[in-house]
Amino acid sequence: MKKLTFFFFPFTILSWLPLDPTAINLADIRTGKWPMNLERDIDRRDTSYSLIFRDQHYEDGVVMDTLGFENLRQLKYLGQALDVLKKGHNGDIANFSNYSIKRADKRYEGVWYILRDKWGLTDFQQPEADIMCKTIDGLK
């Protein structure tokens, strides 16, 4: 009977784990009319990351879009791309399989970035890119 108890013990521990995924806000990159934030999503043993932003294709309604990253390594690629683009020139593009980031300098407003994924579009300035990079670099 003891052998049977030890067999079911791991399954009872797994049943105590929460079934609902947990989202932790890592950084409010931008608030207001065009919000953007970075979240960590924990679902049992899996951890993924999401960049959530208001889609700029829709001026009349609020449509939030999510760019997902399966793991920390993929999120770090975003941070590396922003670092490289910061040192680059106007028009430089970092292409990934499901999104791209383009550097678009504006004469009187400084450095801007245009983020496009399969369904959405947003832009952000260098200070917001710095917040993302600092947040991503602080993750382990």
VENJO-V800445 format. One record per pair of residues at least 4 apart in sequence whose ideal C-beta (glycine too) atoms are under 7 Angstrom apart, sorted by sequence separation. I is the first residue (numbers start at 1). J is the second residue. D is the distance in Angstrom with one decimal. If there is no record, write none. Layout:
i & j & d
I & J & D
I & J & D
This chain:
i & j & d
1 & 5 & 6.6
2 & 6 & 6.5
3 & 7 & 6.5
4 & 8 & 6.8
5 & 9 & 6.4
8 & 12 & 6.2
9 & 13 & 6.8
10 & 14 & 6.6
11 & 15 & 6.5
30 & 34 & 6.2
31 & 35 & 5.5
70 & 74 & 5.6
72 & 76 & 6.2
75 & 79 & 6.9
76 & 80 & 6.3
77 & 81 & 6.3
78 & 82 & 6.5
79 & 83 & 6.5
80 & 84 & 6.4
81 & 85 & 6.1
82 & 86 & 6.3
84 & 88 & 6.2
88 & 92 & 3.8
96 & 100 & 6.5
106 & 110 & 6.7
124 & 128 & 4.1
126 & 130 & 6.3
127 & 131 & 6.8
128 & 132 & 6.8
129 & 133 & 6.3
130 & 134 & 6.2
131 & 135 & 6.3
132 & 136 & 6.1
133 & 137 & 6.1
134 & 138 & 6.5
30 & 35 & 6.0
42 & 47 & 5.3
58 & 63 & 4.4
69 & 74 & 4.2
95 & 100 & 4.7
116 & 121 & 5.2
124 & 129 & 6.3
30 & 36 & 4.3
69 & 75 & 4.3
94 & 100 & 6.5
105 & 111 & 5.6
106 & 112 & 5.6
29 & 36 & 4.3
40 & 47 & 6.3
41 & 48 & 4.8
85 & 92 & 5.6
93 & 100 & 5.9
94 & 101 & 4.7
105 & 112 & 7.0
115 & 122 & 5.2
29 & 37 & 5.9
41 & 49 & 6.9
54 & 62 & 6.2
55 & 63 & 4.4
103 & 111 & 6.6
104 & 112 & 4.8
28 & 37 & 5.0
29 & 38 & 6.3
40 & 49 & 5.7
41 & 50 & 5.9
54 & 63 & 6.9
85 & 94 & 6.0
93 & 102 & 4.7
104 & 113 & 7.0
114 & 123 & 4.9
27 & 37 & 6.4
39 & 49 & 6.8
54 & 64 & 5.8
55 & 65 & 4.5
84 & 94 & 6.8
103 & 113 & 6.0
104 & 114 & 5.4
113 & 123 & 6.4
27 & 38 & 4.7
38 & 49 & 6.9
39 & 50 & 4.7
92 & 103 & 4.7
102 & 113 & 6.8
112 & 123 & 5.4
113 & 124 & 5.6
25 & 37 & 5.9
26 & 38 & 4.6
52 & 64 & 6.0
53 & 65 & 5.9
91 & 103 & 6.7
101 & 113 & 5.5
102 & 114 & 4.5
26 & 39 & 6.2
38 & 51 & 5.6
39 & 52 & 6.3
81 & 94 & 3.8
90 & 103 & 6.1
112 & 125 & 5.6
25 & 39 & 5.6
26 & 40 & 5.6
52 & 66 & 5.2
90 & 104 & 6.7
101 & 115 & 5.4
111 & 125 & 6.8
24 & 39 & 6.4
37 & 52 & 5.4
88 & 103 & 5.8
90 & 105 & 4.1
110 & 125 & 6.4
111 & 126 & 4.2
23 & 39 & 5.0
24 & 40 & 4.5
36 & 52 & 7.0
50 & 66 & 5.1
51 & 67 & 4.4
85 & 101 & 6.3
99 & 115 & 6.5
100 & 116 & 5.3
110 & 126 & 5.9
113 & 129 & 5.8
36 & 53 & 4.3
50 & 67 & 6.9
99 & 116 & 6.3
23 & 41 & 5.3
50 & 68 & 5.3
85 & 103 & 4.6
99 & 117 & 4.1
35 & 54 & 5.8
98 & 117 & 6.1
21 & 41 & 5.6
22 & 42 & 4.7
34 & 54 & 5.0
48 & 68 & 6.2
49 & 69 & 4.2
81 & 101 & 5.7
98 & 118 & 5.9
21 & 42 & 6.4
48 & 69 & 6.3
21 & 43 & 3.9
48 & 70 & 5.6
48 & 71 & 6.7
49 & 72 & 7.0
49 & 75 & 4.5
17 & 44 & 5.7
85 & 113 & 6.7
67 & 99 & 5.7
86 & 126 & 6.9
86 & 129 & 6.8
82 & 129 & 4.8
67 & 117 & 5.0
82 & 132 & 6.3
83 & 133 & 6.2
82 & 133 & 5.3
65 & 117 & 6.8
79 & 132 & 6.8
65 & 119 & 6.0
79 & 133 & 5.0
65 & 120 & 3.3
79 & 136 & 3.7
78 & 136 & 6.7
79 & 137 & 6.4
76 & 136 & 6.2
75 & 136 & 5.8
57 & 120 & 6.7
57 & 121 & 5.7
55 & 120 & 4.0
56 & 121 & 5.2
55 & 121 & 6.4
56 & 122 & 5.4
55 & 122 & 6.9
56 & 123 & 6.8
72 & 139 & 5.9
54 & 122 & 6.8
53 & 122 & 4.4
36 & 122 & 6.7
36 & 124 & 6.5
36 & 128 & 6.9
30 & 124 & 6.6
38 & 132 & 6.5
38 & 135 & 5.8
30 & 128 & 5.5
29 & 128 & 5.1
29 & 131 & 5.1
29 & 132 & 5.9
27 & 131 & 5.8
27 & 135 & 4.3
26 & 135 & 5.4
